[in-house]
Amino acid sequence: MKDVTIYTTTWCPFCIRAKMLLDKKQIEYNEIKVDGDLQKRQEMAKLSGGHTVPQIFIGETPIGGCDDMFALERQGKLDELLHAH
């Protein structure tokens, strides 16, 4: 199983939804909170190319945000990415 990293803010409803999906699938993830942390937010933007939260990574690959992850789930591709070698 590949490592999952999710950049979030505390009250972001999309962050909460994304974490709920990961929790439902029993996927452990590393959460990096960027609330008020300009350095972490800049790191997130540099790695992902995105400026909004959440930004989700499977391994080293940025998959985008909450809607992107749910789209992968609907297409049956999320599990493939999580378990790819």
C-alpha positions in Angstrom: 0.0 0.0 0.0 1.4 3.4 -1.0 1.6 6.2 1.6 -1.1 8.8 1.4 -0.4 12.4 2.4 -3.2 15.0 2.6 -2.6 18.7 3.1 -5.6 20.2 5.0 -7.0 23.1 7.0 -9.1 22.5 10.1 -12.5 23.7 9.0 -12.3 22.9 5.2 -15.4 20.8 4.4 -13.6 19.3 1.4 -10.8 18.2 3.6 -13.2 16.6 6.0 -15.0 14.8 3.2 -11.7 13.5 1.8 -10.5 12.3 5.2 -13.9 10.6 5.7 -13.5 8.6 2.5 -10.0 7.5 3.5 -11.2 6.6 7.0 -14.2 4.6 5.5 -11.7 2.7 3.3 -9.5 2.2 6.3 -6.6 3.9 4.6 -4.0 5.5 7.0 -2.8 8.9 5.9 -0.3 11.5 6.9 -2.2 14.8 7.5 -0.3 18.0 7.2 -2.2 21.0 8.4 -1.4 24.3 6.7 -3.6 26.5 8.8 -1.7 29.8 9.2 1.6 28.1 8.2 2.8 29.9 5.1 5.9 27.6 4.8 3.8 24.4 4.8 1.3 26.0 2.3 4.2 27.0 0.0 5.6 23.4 0.3 2.1 22.1 -0.7 1.8 24.4 -3.7 5.3 23.6 -4.9 4.7 19.8 -4.7 1.2 19.7 -6.1 0.9 22.8 -8.2 -2.4 23.5 -6.4 -3.1 26.3 -3.9 -6.4 25.1 -2.5 -6.9 22.4 0.1 -7.0 19.5 0.3 -4.1 18.5 -1.8 -3.8 14.7 -1.8 -0.8 12.6 -2.7 -0.6 8.8 -3.2 3.0 8.0 -2.8 4.8 10.9 -4.6 2.0 11.5 -7.0 -0.4 14.4 -6.6 -4.0 13.3 -7.4 -5.6 16.7 -6.7 -8.3 17.5 -4.3 -11.4 16.0 -2.8 -13.5 16.0 -6.0 -10.6 14.4 -7.8 -10.2 11.6 -5.3 -14.0 10.9 -5.3 -13.9 10.8 -9.1 -11.1 8.2 -8.9 -13.2 6.2 -6.4 -16.2 6.3 -8.7 -14.1 5.1 -11.6 -12.7 2.3 -9.5 -9.2 3.7 -9.9 -8.5 4.8 -6.3 -7.8 1.3 -5.0 -5.5 0.7 -8.1 -3.4 3.7 -7.3 -3.3 2.9 -3.6 -2.1 -0.7 -4.2 0.1 -0.1 -7.3 3.7 -1.1 -7.0 
